Amino acid sequence: MTQHVHDMDTGSAVRWTSPERGEWTADRNGTVVGGIHRDEGRYVATRGRRTVGRYRSLDAALAAVDHRGLTTLAPNRTWAVMLAGINIGIVAAISLVATAILR
């Protein structure tokens, strides 16, 4: 089994392990975040349960799994932001109604 840790800050470092030939697993802080397996001469990269793509080189597949988008939110974060906005809107509406009644 081989292990590689990229030169990143330790809080977000991805640790790559190769439990068997042709298989690589990426974990961050003990949580599996993705993997790569060899299939028909290509490297198939996955992040979570989603297939990221098929790559000709191992380096390209490693980069695809390791890449974290800075502009896109994870689906669960999108819901959290949306619900927070709705809650703020409700509180603002209640405040306006209360102010109008108390005048």
N, C-alpha and C positions, 0 to 999 in steps of 0.2 A: 504494500500500500504506500502510495506517495502522497505528500502533502505540500501545498504551496500557499503562501500567504502573500497577497499583493501589498505593495508599499502604499498603504493608506493609514489613516488614523485608526487606532485599535477599536474604536467604537463602531466603525462600519466596515471593518476588514472582512473580506470574503475568504474563507478557507476552502481550498479545493482538495478533495481526497479522491483517490482512485481505488475503490474497493475490489475491483476486478478488471481484467484487461478489456479495454474498449468502453469503460464506464467511468464517468467522473461526477462527483456530487459537490455542490457548492452549499456551504452553510455560513450563516452570519450570526454570531453570538449564540451558537448552538441550535439555531433554527434552520432547517433545510430551505433554501431559497430557489434552488434550481438544479439542473443536471444536464449532462451531455452523454449521449451514447452513439456509438458508431453503427451506421446502418447503410449497407450497400455503397460503401466507399465515401459516404458523407458523414458529417457530424451533425446530429440532430440536437438542438439546444432547446431546453424547456425551462420555463420560469413558473413555479407553482405547478398547476395542472395544464398550463397553456404552452403549446409549442411555439417557440419564438421564431425558429427557422431552421433551414438545412444549409450547412456551410461546407466549403471545400477544405478549409484549414481548421485545425484545432484552435489556433489563436483567435480566429474570427468568432468561433462559437463561444469561447471563453469570454470574449469581450461583450458578446450579445447578452449573455446571462448576467455578467457582472455589471453591466450598464444600468444605472438607476436614473430614470428620467426626472429632471428637476422641474419640468413644466406641467407634467401630468399628475393628477391625483389618483390614488388607488380608489377603486369603486366605493369601498367602505368610508373613505375620507370624504368623497364627494357627497355622500348622503349626510355625513356629520355636518359639513359646511352648509348644506342646503337646509337641514333642520334647524341649525343655529340661526340662520337668516330668517326662517319662518317664525321662530320663537321671538326674535328681536322685533319683528314686525307686529306680532300679537301684543307684546308688551307696549310698544309705541302706540298702537291703536287704543288699548285700554287706558293709557295715560291721557290721550287726547279726549276720550269720552269722559273720563273722570274730571279733567280740567273744565270741559264744557258744562258739565252738570254742576260743579261747585261754583261757577261764576255767578 
